[in-house]
């Protein structure tokens, strides 16, 4: 019992080598949310950015086409609604047309949100790293392809790797 008390108060001196990696605690990985063409890349490797800074501007021909088609469907439905309200034989169709029109409006709202995502902004203060140097204006990028990373510069973590025989 005395030996245990002594060991608790006077631990044996020794050392353990622990390889470690210093890394950013936060990072923002930049991926396009839609297949698109790069209009501009507004950052370079090593550039410091702030939350809200525009990093990349994209343009999606498919998104533009889907928006035009939905706007044409909306215009057609609005015309049909006007005609149905003036024609006694078509009055029964008003509710169906109104539901279709509401659906097209929701579709247009979703497309507008996707269009906003074509202007990629930083979600944190940090520095641009791992920028794919092959990226150029006019180039097509696929949904989910990593373009670069923004790493926070003021929050770091140290991760050590201790072998299990050295623990305990």
trRosetta pair geometry for C-beta under 8 A, 3 or more apart (Angstrom, degrees):
i j d omega theta_ij theta_ji phi_ij phi_ji
1 4 5.7 -51 -153 32 34 113
1 5 6.6 33 150 -17 64 104
2 5 5.7 -54 -151 36 34 112
2 6 6.4 34 151 -19 66 106
3 6 5.7 -53 -148 37 32 112
3 7 6.3 34 152 -21 65 106
4 7 5.7 -54 -147 35 31 112
4 8 6.5 32 154 -20 64 104
5 8 5.8 -54 -150 33 31 111
5 9 6.5 12 158 -4 65 110
6 9 6.2 -68 -147 46 29 99
6 10 5.7 -27 173 35 70 111
7 10 6.9 -74 -119 65 20 71
7 11 6.9 55 178 -103 60 51
7 12 7.7 -17 -143 -27 84 87
8 11 7.6 -4 -155 -66 18 79
16 162 6.8 33 144 -135 137 104
16 166 4.6 113 -141 -170 132 132
18 160 4.3 8 163 -166 123 122
18 161 6.8 157 -168 59 73 47
18 162 5.4 -27 -117 -82 104 81
18 166 8.0 -163 -79 113 86 155
19 160 7.2 144 83 -152 38 66
19 161 5.2 -19 72 50 89 106
20 158 5.3 18 170 179 132 94
20 159 6.2 164 -157 83 78 41
20 160 4.2 -36 -94 -95 102 69
20 161 6.9 -180 -87 7 47 72
21 158 7.4 165 80 -154 39 53
21 159 5.2 -13 57 59 89 95
21 161 7.9 46 -6 -22 94 105
22 156 5.9 4 -175 180 93 124
22 157 7.6 166 -151 84 51 40
22 158 5.4 -22 -98 -101 71 77
23 156 6.9 154 83 -155 28 77
23 157 5.9 -24 67 62 77 85
23 159 6.7 -8 20 5 112 111
24 27 5.3 100 94 -60 128 96
24 126 7.4 54 -151 -137 151 124
24 151 3.9 -179 -17 -172 167 106
24 152 5.1 145 -169 53 115 74
24 153 7.4 -45 -112 -81 116 31
24 155 6.7 71 -165 84 69 75
24 156 6.2 -61 -107 -105 39 62
24 157 7.7 33 134 17 13 84
25 152 6.4 -44 58 64 75 131
25 155 4.0 -75 40 135 120 105
25 156 6.1 -170 -24 -121 91 8
25 157 4.7 105 -85 -26 87 105
26 124 5.8 -155 131 -151 129 172
26 126 7.5 -133 98 -75 96 133
26 151 7.5 142 92 -159 57 53
26 152 4.0 49 66 -8 99 134
26 155 5.6 47 7 71 99 132
27 124 7.9 -134 -135 52 17 142
27 126 7.3 127 -121 -149 57 166
27 149 5.3 -1 179 -178 121 111
27 150 6.6 161 -161 83 66 49
27 151 4.6 -23 -106 -104 98 67
27 152 6.7 -120 -74 0 49 78
28 122 6.3 129 72 -156 157 68
28 123 4.6 160 -113 46 142 103
28 124 5.4 172 -30 22 123 103
28 126 7.0 170 18 30 103 147
28 149 7.0 150 76 -162 47 60
28 150 4.4 -6 56 57 101 102
29 146 6.1 -55 -175 -127 108 100
29 149 5.4 -27 -104 -107 62 84
30 55 6.0 -114 -115 118 148 151
30 56 6.6 120 175 3 135 130
30 120 5.9 91 -151 161 107 147
30 146 7.3 94 72 -159 58 59
30 147 4.6 -62 104 59 103 105
30 148 5.2 7 44 60 122 68
30 149 6.9 -161 8 -86 84 30
30 150 6.9 74 -37 -12 108 93
31 143 7.5 55 158 -178 104 49
31 144 5.4 4 -174 -131 133 28
31 145 6.5 148 -141 61 85 32
31 146 5.9 -46 -85 -93 87 46
31 147 6.7 166 -98 0 32 89
32 35 7.1 98 116 -99 131 23
32 36 5.5 -147 -167 32 142 108
32 56 7.8 -92 -82 110 87 142
32 58 5.8 111 -127 -87 116 163
32 120 7.4 -96 -101 -57 58 134
32 141 4.9 124 -3 107 146 120
32 142 7.3 156 61 96 120 25
32 143 5.9 -104 97 -109 89 44
32 144 7.5 -63 64 -4 69 28
32 145 6.8 7 27 46 98 81
32 147 6.9 84 -31 -38 82 124
33 114 7.0 -146 108 -142 117 77
33 117 4.5 -41 47 154 139 141
33 143 6.6 9 172 -136 22 93
34 58 7.2 159 66 121 94 141
34 60 4.8 -33 124 -78 130 152
34 62 7.4 -153 175 68 115 112
34 63 5.9 36 165 -52 160 125
34 114 5.8 76 -52 -175 138 110
34 117 6.7 115 -6 95 104 118
34 118 6.8 -39 44 -81 122 86
34 143 6.0 -28 -140 -88 15 102
35 60 6.5 104 85 -128 56 107
35 62 6.7 46 72 19 102 136
35 140 7.1 12 178 -176 89 99
35 141 7.2 -167 -147 93 53 52
35 142 5.5 -16 -111 -132 92 47
35 143 5.2 -64 -53 -30 70 86
36 58 3.8 62 121 172 148 118
36 59 5.9 151 -170 70 104 29
36 60 4.1 -71 -101 -74 91 81
36 63 7.5 -6 -94 2 101 124
36 118 6.2 165 -124 -127 162 98
36 140 7.3 -179 102 -146 27 62
36 141 6.1 -10 64 55 70 88
37 58 6.7 144 71 -162 40 71
37 59 5.1 -26 61 65 94 86
37 60 7.4 165 13 -86 71 36
37 61 7.2 53 -8 -23 115 93
37 138 6.4 -19 -176 -152 111 27
37 139 6.9 157 -152 81 68 28
37 140 5.5 -42 -95 -92 68 60
37 141 7.6 140 -113 12 20 76
38 41 6.3 -5 -175 -47 128 89
38 56 6.7 -66 -136 -167 94 108
38 57 7.6 96 -168 78 57 57
38 58 6.1 -47 -105 -106 43 72
38 135 6.3 120 -62 -179 168 98
38 136 6.8 149 73 97 137 34
38 137 5.4 -123 111 -118 97 38
38 138 6.7 -34 68 23 83 25
38 139 5.1 11 24 56 116 80
38 140 7.9 -148 -3 -81 78 13
38 141 6.1 71 -47 -15 95 116
39 57 4.2 -57 67 107 114 100
39 58 6.2 177 3 -112 91 14
39 59 5.1 83 -53 -17 112 104
39 137 6.4 3 167 -143 21 95
40 56 7.2 -178 92 -152 56 49
40 57 4.7 27 45 40 88 109
40 137 5.7 4 -94 -100 47 115
41 55 7.6 -18 -156 155 64 64
41 56 5.4 -13 -114 -109 62 85
41 131 7.9 110 177 -159 139 124
41 135 6.0 100 -61 120 149 119
41 136 8.0 -91 -1 -128 124 20
41 137 7.0 -132 1 -61 83 77
41 147 7.9 -162 -117 175 116 127
42 53 7.8 -151 108 157 126 94
42 54 5.4 44 45 108 158 89
42 55 6.0 -164 58 -165 97 19
42 56 6.6 -157 16 -77 85 33
42 57 7.0 69 -27 -12 112 93
43 47 4.8 -156 -160 61 84 142
43 49 6.4 -35 -107 -62 129 128
43 55 5.3 -20 -14 -148 128 75
43 56 7.6 -62 16 -55 101 73
43 128 4.6 151 159 -70 131 161
43 131 7.1 -157 106 -95 100 137
43 148 7.3 -144 88 76 128 158
44 47 5.0 103 55 -34 68 120
44 128 6.8 136 85 78 28 143
44 131 7.1 -108 -165 15 34 170
45 128 5.8 -130 -121 108 33 99
45 129 6.6 62 -146 -121 85 36
45 130 7.9 135 -117 10 105 17
45 131 4.7 -132 -69 21 86 120
45 133 7.9 -30 -31 -78 127 93
45 148 7.8 -144 -89 -140 74 135
46 127 6.3 -20 -155 -177 33 112
46 128 6.6 -34 26 67 20 83
46 129 7.6 69 -66 -87 44 65
47 127 6.9 160 81 -153 34 67
47 128 4.7 15 52 21 84 120
48 125 7.8 9 -178 -176 91 79
48 126 7.4 -156 -146 116 63 25
48 127 5.3 -38 -96 -95 60 77
48 153 7.2 -39 -121 -13 100 149
49 53 4.4 -136 -165 58 98 146
49 55 6.7 14 -131 -87 163 95
49 122 4.6 157 131 -52 128 161
49 125 7.1 -164 98 -142 57 44
49 126 6.3 -8 58 63 86 63
49 127 7.3 148 15 -104 77 25
49 128 6.3 71 -12 -44 118 93
49 150 6.0 -65 54 -132 127 131
50 53 5.1 107 55 -31 67 112
50 122 6.7 140 92 75 28 137
50 125 5.1 -6 -128 -106 56 85
51 121 7.9 57 177 148 49 103
51 122 5.8 -125 -117 104 32 94
51 123 6.5 -1 -131 174 86 21
51 124 5.7 -7 -83 -118 92 17
51 125 5.7 -54 -26 -48 82 69
52 121 5.4 -12 -152 175 30 130
52 122 6.6 -37 25 60 23 82
53 121 6.3 153 75 -155 32 80
53 122 4.8 17 52 15 86 118
54 57 6.7 18 174 -58 123 90
54 119 5.8 -48 -130 -180 109 97
54 120 7.3 102 -159 75 62 50
54 121 5.6 -49 -94 -96 47 78
55 120 4.9 -57 60 103 102 97
55 121 6.4 151 0 -121 89 23
55 122 5.7 111 -48 -54 116 80
55 128 7.6 153 -138 -97 110 121
55 148 7.9 -146 175 63 128 118
55 150 7.3 -105 -99 -52 144 128
56 119 7.8 180 91 -153 52 37
56 120 4.4 14 54 44 91 119
56 147 6.5 -4 -54 133 160 165
57 118 6.8 41 -166 142 56 82
57 119 5.5 -3 -113 -111 75 72
57 120 7.7 -146 -73 21 31 75
58 118 4.3 -122 72 -159 88 80
58 119 7.5 -149 28 -66 72 35
58 120 7.1 56 -8 -19 108 101
58 141 7.3 -86 -120 46 124 119
59 64 7.6 16 178 -38 89 122
59 118 6.4 73 -86 -174 34 138
60 63 3.6 68 89 8 118 112
60 64 6.6 175 95 -12 63 80
60 114 7.6 -52 40 143 150 112
60 118 6.3 -129 -6 -98 98 126
61 64 5.5 -53 -150 36 35 114
61 65 6.3 35 152 -19 67 105
62 65 5.7 -53 -147 38 32 112
62 66 6.2 32 155 -18 66 106
63 66 5.8 -52 -143 38 30 111
63 67 6.3 32 155 -21 62 106
63 111 6.4 151 -163 -159 84 92
63 114 5.7 -150 -128 116 127 123
63 115 6.2 156 159 -81 135 77
63 118 7.3 -150 61 -60 166 132
64 67 5.8 -56 -150 35 28 112
64 68 6.5 27 154 -17 64 105
65 68 5.8 -54 -147 36 31 109
65 69 6.3 28 156 -17 65 108
66 69 5.8 -57 -146 38 29 111
66 70 6.3 27 156 -17 65 108
66 111 5.8 -164 110 -113 110 131
67 70 5.9 -57 -146 39 29 108
67 71 6.3 29 155 -19 65 107
67 108 7.0 85 -138 -130 74 77
67 111 4.9 165 -87 152 86 146
67 112 8.0 101 -115 -65 118 61
67 115 7.4 40 -70 -60 143 128
68 71 5.7 -56 -147 37 30 111
68 72 6.4 30 154 -19 64 105
69 72 5.7 -54 -150 35 31 111
69 73 6.5 32 151 -18 64 103
70 73 5.6 -50 -147 36 35 112
70 74 6.4 39 151 -22 65 103
70 104 5.7 162 -167 -163 87 89
70 107 5.1 -151 -130 110 137 119
70 108 5.1 176 132 -74 135 84
70 111 6.4 -178 26 -6 155 152
71 74 5.5 -50 -148 34 33 115
71 75 6.5 35 152 -20 64 103
71 108 7.0 93 -71 -106 68 125
72 75 5.7 -50 -147 35 33 111
72 76 6.4 34 153 -18 64 106
73 76 5.7 -55 -148 38 32 113
73 77 6.2 30 154 -18 66 107
73 104 5.1 -156 105 -119 113 138
74 77 5.8 -57 -146 39 30 109
74 78 6.3 31 155 -21 65 106
74 101 6.7 88 -136 -142 70 77
74 104 4.8 -178 -78 131 82 138
74 105 7.0 98 -112 -68 122 66
74 108 6.9 6 -51 -43 142 140
75 78 5.8 -53 -147 35 30 112
75 79 6.5 32 153 -19 63 104
76 79 5.7 -55 -152 35 31 112
76 80 6.4 30 151 -17 65 106
77 80 5.5 -52 -145 38 34 112
77 81 6.2 39 153 -23 66 104
77 97 5.7 161 -164 -168 88 88
77 100 5.5 -154 -122 105 136 109
77 101 4.5 176 136 -84 138 88
77 104 6.3 175 12 12 151 150
78 81 5.6 -50 -146 34 31 114
78 82 6.5 34 153 -19 63 103
78 101 6.9 102 -67 -120 64 128
79 82 5.8 -53 -151 34 32 111
79 83 6.4 29 152 -15 65 107
80 83 5.7 -57 -147 40 32 111
80 84 6.1 33 154 -22 67 108
80 93 7.5 -83 160 128 109 130
80 97 5.3 -154 109 -127 113 136
81 84 5.7 -52 -142 36 29 111
81 85 6.4 29 158 -20 63 105
81 94 6.7 82 -140 -135 76 72
81 97 4.8 176 -81 132 82 137
81 98 6.8 94 -114 -70 124 68
81 101 6.6 3 -50 -49 138 147
82 85 6.0 -57 -150 33 28 109
82 86 6.8 11 155 -7 61 112
83 86 6.1 -72 -153 43 31 103
83 87 6.0 1 162 1 71 120
83 90 6.3 -5 123 88 84 167
84 87 6.2 -71 -131 49 28 94
84 90 3.9 -121 -124 131 69 112
84 91 6.2 140 169 -91 83 31
84 93 5.0 -119 -124 75 138 102
84 94 5.0 174 128 -77 132 74
84 97 6.0 179 7 4 156 153
85 91 7.3 77 -114 -107 33 75
85 94 6.5 83 -74 -103 72 121
87 90 4.2 50 84 20 111 109
87 91 7.2 -154 91 -39 57 71
88 91 5.8 -24 -153 -14 37 118
90 93 5.1 -46 -174 29 74 119
90 94 7.6 102 135 -48 77 76
91 94 5.8 -19 -168 -19 48 116
92 95 7.9 -47 174 21 43 96
93 96 5.3 -63 -162 46 61 113
93 97 5.6 59 143 -25 87 107
94 97 5.8 -61 -147 39 28 109
94 98 6.2 29 156 -21 66 108
95 98 5.6 -54 -145 36 31 112
95 99 6.5 32 155 -19 65 103
96 99 5.9 -55 -151 35 31 110
96 100 6.4 28 152 -16 64 107
97 100 5.7 -56 -148 39 32 111
97 101 6.1 35 152 -22 66 107
98 101 5.5 -52 -144 37 31 114
98 102 6.4 34 154 -21 64 103
99 102 5.7 -51 -148 34 31 111
99 103 6.5 34 151 -21 63 105
100 103 5.6 -53 -152 34 33 114
100 104 6.5 32 151 -18 66 104
101 104 5.8 -52 -148 36 33 110
101 105 6.5 37 151 -21 64 104
102 105 5.6 -51 -149 34 33 114
102 106 6.6 35 152 -19 64 102
103 106 5.8 -52 -152 34 32 111
103 107 6.5 36 149 -20 64 105
104 107 5.4 -51 -149 35 35 116
104 108 6.4 37 151 -20 66 103
105 108 5.7 -52 -148 36 32 111
105 109 6.5 37 150 -22 64 102
106 109 5.5 -49 -149 33 34 115
106 110 6.5 35 152 -18 64 103
107 110 5.7 -55 -153 36 32 111
107 111 6.4 31 151 -17 65 106
108 111 5.5 -52 -145 38 34 112
108 112 6.3 40 153 -23 65 102
109 112 5.6 -52 -150 33 31 113
109 113 6.7 34 150 -20 63 101
110 113 5.6 -50 -152 32 34 112
110 114 6.6 34 150 -17 65 103
111 114 5.5 -51 -150 36 36 113
111 115 6.4 42 149 -25 65 102
112 115 5.5 -49 -149 31 34 116
112 116 6.8 39 150 -21 63 99
113 116 5.7 -50 -156 30 35 113
113 117 6.8 36 147 -19 63 103
114 117 5.5 -53 -155 32 38 115
114 118 7.3 53 145 -34 62 92
115 118 5.6 -37 -165 8 41 119
116 119 6.6 -61 -172 37 46 96
117 120 7.3 28 179 -82 57 69
122 125 7.6 89 135 -84 133 28
122 126 7.1 -163 -166 38 130 94
122 150 5.4 115 -133 -88 105 178
123 150 7.6 153 42 67 72 133
124 150 6.4 165 64 115 89 119
124 152 5.5 -55 143 -79 136 95
125 152 6.7 63 81 -129 67 77
125 153 7.3 -79 127 28 86 92
125 154 7.3 16 96 9 116 115
126 150 4.4 120 78 163 127 88
126 151 5.0 180 -174 85 129 31
126 152 4.6 -81 -91 -86 109 33
126 153 5.6 150 -137 -19 56 81
127 150 7.0 160 72 -155 24 66
127 151 5.8 -26 58 61 79 83
127 153 5.3 73 -14 -63 106 117
128 131 5.9 30 156 -53 110 114
128 148 5.8 16 -166 148 94 139
128 149 7.6 139 -156 81 50 46
128 150 5.8 -33 -93 -99 56 73
129 148 7.0 160 79 -177 36 94
129 149 5.2 -31 71 74 86 96
129 150 7.5 138 20 -109 75 23
129 151 5.4 5 12 0 128 115
130 146 7.8 -26 132 149 121 121
130 148 5.5 157 91 -147 71 65
130 149 4.7 34 49 19 120 104
131 135 7.3 -99 173 33 85 124
131 147 7.4 -6 -141 149 64 70
131 148 4.0 -3 -99 -102 60 132
132 135 4.9 88 89 -23 98 105
132 146 7.3 132 -40 108 122 75
132 147 5.9 -101 19 -157 113 44
132 148 6.4 -131 1 -64 71 78
135 139 6.1 -151 -153 61 56 147
135 141 7.3 13 -125 -79 106 122
135 147 6.2 54 -78 -149 158 91
136 139 4.8 102 61 -24 74 120
141 145 5.5 -138 -174 59 90 126
141 147 6.8 2 -146 -81 153 108
142 145 4.7 87 63 -23 85 119
146 149 7.6 -5 -172 -54 113 85
152 155 4.8 3 117 40 135 97
162 166 5.3 -119 -177 79 94 118
162 167 5.7 99 127 -57 126 100
163 166 5.0 84 66 5 82 106
163 167 7.7 -158 95 -10 44 87
164 167 5.7 -55 -150 30 42 111
